[in-house]
């Protein structure tokens, strides 16, 4: 039986999506369609149906807050921003990511 590479890649992306969202919001406050565009530009393909539950979960955990802002065109936009707790969680995830990359590099013989 062969490994399903596409499925494994999808699972890897799914596992780091929350981290990526916090990273995007650490640079500037943003709204969902812009977050999706940034993820797509980085080839972390995601759809609105995937993003909104993550944003809601992160908000409920106290990692994010939001505010409504008038839009130059169309309805008001919900802008998300990191809370102090979100910044702390991101710092912990940054450290975990660096550790994980180092471990994988060791396993792959690159260290």
PyMOL commands that place a pseudoatom at each C-alpha (Angstrom):
pseudoatom trace, name=CA, resn=UNK, resi=1, chain=A, elem=C, hetatm=0, pos=[0.000, 0.000, 0.000]
pseudoatom trace, name=CA, resn=UNK, resi=2, chain=A, elem=C, hetatm=0, pos=[1.464, 3.373, -1.053]
pseudoatom trace, name=CA, resn=UNK, resi=3, chain=A, elem=C, hetatm=0, pos=[1.293, 6.549, 1.000]
pseudoatom trace, name=CA, resn=UNK, resi=4, chain=A, elem=C, hetatm=0, pos=[-1.246, 9.080, -0.216]
pseudoatom trace, name=CA, resn=UNK, resi=5, chain=A, elem=C, hetatm=0, pos=[1.117, 12.049, -0.539]
pseudoatom trace, name=CA, resn=UNK, resi=6, chain=A, elem=C, hetatm=0, pos=[-1.627, 14.585, -1.294]
pseudoatom trace, name=CA, resn=UNK, resi=7, chain=A, elem=C, hetatm=0, pos=[-3.590, 13.521, 1.782]
pseudoatom trace, name=CA, resn=UNK, resi=8, chain=A, elem=C, hetatm=0, pos=[-0.469, 13.714, 3.953]
pseudoatom trace, name=CA, resn=UNK, resi=9, chain=A, elem=C, hetatm=0, pos=[0.332, 17.185, 2.591]
pseudoatom trace, name=CA, resn=UNK, resi=10, chain=A, elem=C, hetatm=0, pos=[-3.244, 18.311, 3.297]
pseudoatom trace, name=CA, resn=UNK, resi=11, chain=A, elem=C, hetatm=0, pos=[-3.011, 17.007, 6.874]
pseudoatom trace, name=CA, resn=UNK, resi=12, chain=A, elem=C, hetatm=0, pos=[0.311, 18.824, 7.384]
pseudoatom trace, name=CA, resn=UNK, resi=13, chain=A, elem=C, hetatm=0, pos=[-1.196, 22.099, 6.111]
pseudoatom trace, name=CA, resn=UNK, resi=14, chain=A, elem=C, hetatm=0, pos=[-4.279, 21.652, 8.281]
pseudoatom trace, name=CA, resn=UNK, resi=15, chain=A, elem=C, hetatm=0, pos=[-2.092, 21.118, 11.316]
pseudoatom trace, name=CA, resn=UNK, resi=16, chain=A, elem=C, hetatm=0, pos=[-0.308, 24.448, 10.907]
pseudoatom trace, name=CA, resn=UNK, resi=17, chain=A, elem=C, hetatm=0, pos=[-3.190, 26.582, 9.644]
pseudoatom trace, name=CA, resn=UNK, resi=18, chain=A, elem=C, hetatm=0, pos=[-3.996, 28.041, 13.079]
pseudoatom trace, name=CA, resn=UNK, resi=19, chain=A, elem=C, hetatm=0, pos=[-0.329, 28.968, 13.491]
pseudoatom trace, name=CA, resn=UNK, resi=20, chain=A, elem=C, hetatm=0, pos=[-0.305, 30.634, 10.057]
pseudoatom trace, name=CA, resn=UNK, resi=21, chain=A, elem=C, hetatm=0, pos=[-3.418, 32.678, 10.880]
pseudoatom trace, name=CA, resn=UNK, resi=22, chain=A, elem=C, hetatm=0, pos=[-1.895, 33.950, 14.129]
pseudoatom trace, name=CA, resn=UNK, resi=23, chain=A, elem=C, hetatm=0, pos=[1.302, 34.810, 12.214]
pseudoatom trace, name=CA, resn=UNK, resi=24, chain=A, elem=C, hetatm=0, pos=[-0.624, 36.816, 9.616]
pseudoatom trace, name=CA, resn=UNK, resi=25, chain=A, elem=C, hetatm=0, pos=[-2.509, 38.711, 12.314]
pseudoatom trace, name=CA, resn=UNK, resi=26, chain=A, elem=C, hetatm=0, pos=[0.717, 39.444, 14.202]
pseudoatom trace, name=CA, resn=UNK, resi=27, chain=A, elem=C, hetatm=0, pos=[1.800, 41.714, 11.324]
pseudoatom trace, name=CA, resn=UNK, resi=28, chain=A, elem=C, hetatm=0, pos=[-1.447, 43.677, 11.065]
pseudoatom trace, name=CA, resn=UNK, resi=29, chain=A, elem=C, hetatm=0, pos=[-5.136, 43.451, 11.818]
pseudoatom trace, name=CA, resn=UNK, resi=30, chain=A, elem=C, hetatm=0, pos=[-7.006, 41.843, 8.957]
pseudoatom trace, name=CA, resn=UNK, resi=31, chain=A, elem=C, hetatm=0, pos=[-10.373, 40.595, 7.718]
pseudoatom trace, name=CA, resn=UNK, resi=32, chain=A, elem=C, hetatm=0, pos=[-11.253, 37.096, 6.518]
pseudoatom trace, name=CA, resn=UNK, resi=33, chain=A, elem=C, hetatm=0, pos=[-11.055, 37.529, 2.703]
pseudoatom trace, name=CA, resn=UNK, resi=34, chain=A, elem=C, hetatm=0, pos=[-7.638, 39.203, 3.034]
pseudoatom trace, name=CA, resn=UNK, resi=35, chain=A, elem=C, hetatm=0, pos=[-6.405, 36.393, 5.335]
pseudoatom trace, name=CA, resn=UNK, resi=36, chain=A, elem=C, hetatm=0, pos=[-7.605, 33.843, 2.768]
pseudoatom trace, name=CA, resn=UNK, resi=37, chain=A, elem=C, hetatm=0, pos=[-5.800, 35.751, -0.013]
pseudoatom trace, name=CA, resn=UNK, resi=38, chain=A, elem=C, hetatm=0, pos=[-2.543, 35.710, 1.994]
pseudoatom trace, name=CA, resn=UNK, resi=39, chain=A, elem=C, hetatm=0, pos=[-2.856, 31.987, 2.660]
pseudoatom trace, name=CA, resn=UNK, resi=40, chain=A, elem=C, hetatm=0, pos=[-3.584, 31.307, -1.016]
pseudoatom trace, name=CA, resn=UNK, resi=41, chain=A, elem=C, hetatm=0, pos=[-0.627, 33.462, -2.096]
pseudoatom trace, name=CA, resn=UNK, resi=42, chain=A, elem=C, hetatm=0, pos=[1.567, 31.238, 0.092]
pseudoatom trace, name=CA, resn=UNK, resi=43, chain=A, elem=C, hetatm=0, pos=[-0.073, 28.169, -1.511]
pseudoatom trace, name=CA, resn=UNK, resi=44, chain=A, elem=C, hetatm=0, pos=[-1.741, 27.249, 1.788]
pseudoatom trace, name=CA, resn=UNK, resi=45, chain=A, elem=C, hetatm=0, pos=[-5.023, 26.747, -0.040]
pseudoatom trace, name=CA, resn=UNK, resi=46, chain=A, elem=C, hetatm=0, pos=[-7.973, 27.434, 2.222]
pseudoatom trace, name=CA, resn=UNK, resi=47, chain=A, elem=C, hetatm=0, pos=[-11.629, 28.299, 1.738]
pseudoatom trace, name=CA, resn=UNK, resi=48, chain=A, elem=C, hetatm=0, pos=[-13.924, 30.485, 3.826]
pseudoatom trace, name=CA, resn=UNK, resi=49, chain=A, elem=C, hetatm=0, pos=[-15.625, 27.399, 5.256]
pseudoatom trace, name=CA, resn=UNK, resi=50, chain=A, elem=C, hetatm=0, pos=[-12.275, 26.366, 6.744]
pseudoatom trace, name=CA, resn=UNK, resi=51, chain=A, elem=C, hetatm=0, pos=[-11.191, 29.797, 7.976]
pseudoatom trace, name=CA, resn=UNK, resi=52, chain=A, elem=C, hetatm=0, pos=[-14.269, 31.005, 9.862]
pseudoatom trace, name=CA, resn=UNK, resi=53, chain=A, elem=C, hetatm=0, pos=[-14.443, 28.093, 12.347]
pseudoatom trace, name=CA, resn=UNK, resi=54, chain=A, elem=C, hetatm=0, pos=[-10.745, 28.597, 13.146]
pseudoatom trace, name=CA, resn=UNK, resi=55, chain=A, elem=C, hetatm=0, pos=[-11.223, 32.345, 13.675]
pseudoatom trace, name=CA, resn=UNK, resi=56, chain=A, elem=C, hetatm=0, pos=[-14.224, 31.660, 15.914]
pseudoatom trace, name=CA, resn=UNK, resi=57, chain=A, elem=C, hetatm=0, pos=[-12.319, 29.051, 17.934]
pseudoatom trace, name=CA, resn=UNK, resi=58, chain=A, elem=C, hetatm=0, pos=[-9.326, 31.377, 18.347]
pseudoatom trace, name=CA, resn=UNK, resi=59, chain=A, elem=C, hetatm=0, pos=[-11.657, 34.207, 19.418]
pseudoatom trace, name=CA, resn=UNK, resi=60, chain=A, elem=C, hetatm=0, pos=[-13.399, 31.936, 21.929]
pseudoatom trace, name=CA, resn=UNK, resi=61, chain=A, elem=C, hetatm=0, pos=[-9.999, 30.940, 23.333]
pseudoatom trace, name=CA, resn=UNK, resi=62, chain=A, elem=C, hetatm=0, pos=[-9.199, 34.613, 23.878]
pseudoatom trace, name=CA, resn=UNK, resi=63, chain=A, elem=C, hetatm=0, pos=[-6.437, 34.680, 21.238]
pseudoatom trace, name=CA, resn=UNK, resi=64, chain=A, elem=C, hetatm=0, pos=[-8.253, 37.120, 18.945]
pseudoatom trace, name=CA, resn=UNK, resi=65, chain=A, elem=C, hetatm=0, pos=[-10.619, 40.009, 19.192]
pseudoatom trace, name=CA, resn=UNK, resi=66, chain=A, elem=C, hetatm=0, pos=[-12.432, 41.825, 16.423]
pseudoatom trace, name=CA, resn=UNK, resi=67, chain=A, elem=C, hetatm=0, pos=[-13.963, 45.148, 15.514]
pseudoatom trace, name=CA, resn=UNK, resi=68, chain=A, elem=C, hetatm=0, pos=[-16.229, 46.284, 12.690]
pseudoatom trace, name=CA, resn=UNK, resi=69, chain=A, elem=C, hetatm=0, pos=[-14.929, 48.886, 10.229]
pseudoatom trace, name=CA, resn=UNK, resi=70, chain=A, elem=C, hetatm=0, pos=[-16.682, 50.603, 7.369]
pseudoatom trace, name=CA, resn=UNK, resi=71, chain=A, elem=C, hetatm=0, pos=[-15.501, 49.380, 3.982]
pseudoatom trace, name=CA, resn=UNK, resi=72, chain=A, elem=C, hetatm=0, pos=[-14.714, 51.657, 1.012]
pseudoatom trace, name=CA, resn=UNK, resi=73, chain=A, elem=C, hetatm=0, pos=[-17.040, 49.395, -0.962]
pseudoatom trace, name=CA, resn=UNK, resi=74, chain=A, elem=C, hetatm=0, pos=[-19.668, 47.008, 0.315]
pseudoatom trace, name=CA, resn=UNK, resi=75, chain=A, elem=C, hetatm=0, pos=[-20.692, 46.157, 3.870]
pseudoatom trace, name=CA, resn=UNK, resi=76, chain=A, elem=C, hetatm=0, pos=[-18.593, 46.797, 6.996]
pseudoatom trace, name=CA, resn=UNK, resi=77, chain=A, elem=C, hetatm=0, pos=[-15.684, 44.410, 7.547]
pseudoatom trace, name=CA, resn=UNK, resi=78, chain=A, elem=C, hetatm=0, pos=[-14.865, 42.432, 10.659]
pseudoatom trace, name=CA, resn=UNK, resi=79, chain=A, elem=C, hetatm=0, pos=[-11.186, 43.081, 11.423]
pseudoatom trace, name=CA, resn=UNK, resi=80, chain=A, elem=C, hetatm=0, pos=[-9.441, 40.523, 13.617]
pseudoatom trace, name=CA, resn=UNK, resi=81, chain=A, elem=C, hetatm=0, pos=[-6.487, 41.333, 15.847]
pseudoatom trace, name=CA, resn=UNK, resi=82, chain=A, elem=C, hetatm=0, pos=[-4.336, 39.397, 18.287]
pseudoatom trace, name=CA, resn=UNK, resi=83, chain=A, elem=C, hetatm=0, pos=[-4.890, 39.798, 22.009]
pseudoatom trace, name=CA, resn=UNK, resi=84, chain=A, elem=C, hetatm=0, pos=[-1.936, 39.698, 24.425]
pseudoatom trace, name=CA, resn=UNK, resi=85, chain=A, elem=C, hetatm=0, pos=[-2.842, 36.020, 24.961]
pseudoatom trace, name=CA, resn=UNK, resi=86, chain=A, elem=C, hetatm=0, pos=[-2.737, 35.502, 21.198]
pseudoatom trace, name=CA, resn=UNK, resi=87, chain=A, elem=C, hetatm=0, pos=[0.722, 37.052, 20.995]
pseudoatom trace, name=CA, resn=UNK, resi=88, chain=A, elem=C, hetatm=0, pos=[1.937, 34.777, 23.799]
pseudoatom trace, name=CA, resn=UNK, resi=89, chain=A, elem=C, hetatm=0, pos=[0.442, 31.716, 22.078]
pseudoatom trace, name=CA, resn=UNK, resi=90, chain=A, elem=C, hetatm=0, pos=[2.150, 32.756, 18.833]
pseudoatom trace, name=CA, resn=UNK, resi=91, chain=A, elem=C, hetatm=0, pos=[5.503, 33.125, 20.618]
pseudoatom trace, name=CA, resn=UNK, resi=92, chain=A, elem=C, hetatm=0, pos=[5.117, 29.592, 21.983]
pseudoatom trace, name=CA, resn=UNK, resi=93, chain=A, elem=C, hetatm=0, pos=[4.178, 28.263, 18.537]
pseudoatom trace, name=CA, resn=UNK, resi=94, chain=A, elem=C, hetatm=0, pos=[7.170, 30.060, 16.985]
pseudoatom trace, name=CA, resn=UNK, resi=95, chain=A, elem=C, hetatm=0, pos=[9.470, 28.293, 19.452]
pseudoatom trace, name=CA, resn=UNK, resi=96, chain=A, elem=C, hetatm=0, pos=[7.752, 24.955, 18.810]
pseudoatom trace, name=CA, resn=UNK, resi=97, chain=A, elem=C, hetatm=0, pos=[8.045, 25.440, 15.038]
pseudoatom trace, name=CA, resn=UNK, resi=98, chain=A, elem=C, hetatm=0, pos=[11.765, 26.210, 15.261]
pseudoatom trace, name=CA, resn=UNK, resi=99, chain=A, elem=C, hetatm=0, pos=[12.261, 23.126, 17.446]
pseudoatom trace, name=CA, resn=UNK, resi=100, chain=A, elem=C, hetatm=0, pos=[10.280, 20.930, 15.048]
pseudoatom trace, name=CA, resn=UNK, resi=101, chain=A, elem=C, hetatm=0, pos=[12.192, 22.165, 11.990]
pseudoatom trace, name=CA, resn=UNK, resi=102, chain=A, elem=C, hetatm=0, pos=[15.456, 21.464, 13.810]
pseudoatom trace, name=CA, resn=UNK, resi=103, chain=A, elem=C, hetatm=0, pos=[14.301, 17.961, 14.683]
pseudoatom trace, name=CA, resn=UNK, resi=104, chain=A, elem=C, hetatm=0, pos=[13.269, 17.241, 11.094]
pseudoatom trace, name=CA, resn=UNK, resi=105, chain=A, elem=C, hetatm=0, pos=[16.577, 18.639, 9.793]
pseudoatom trace, name=CA, resn=UNK, resi=106, chain=A, elem=C, hetatm=0, pos=[18.405, 16.294, 12.190]
pseudoatom trace, name=CA, resn=UNK, resi=107, chain=A, elem=C, hetatm=0, pos=[16.370, 13.314, 11.012]
pseudoatom trace, name=CA, resn=UNK, resi=108, chain=A, elem=C, hetatm=0, pos=[16.976, 14.241, 7.371]
pseudoatom trace, name=CA, resn=UNK, resi=109, chain=A, elem=C, hetatm=0, pos=[20.719, 14.571, 8.020]
pseudoatom trace, name=CA, resn=UNK, resi=110, chain=A, elem=C, hetatm=0, pos=[20.885, 18.305, 7.382]
pseudoatom trace, name=CA, resn=UNK, resi=111, chain=A, elem=C, hetatm=0, pos=[22.315, 19.225, 10.777]
for i in range(1, 111): cmd.bond("trace and resi %d" % i, "trace and resi %d" % (i + 1))
show_as sticks, trace
zoom trace
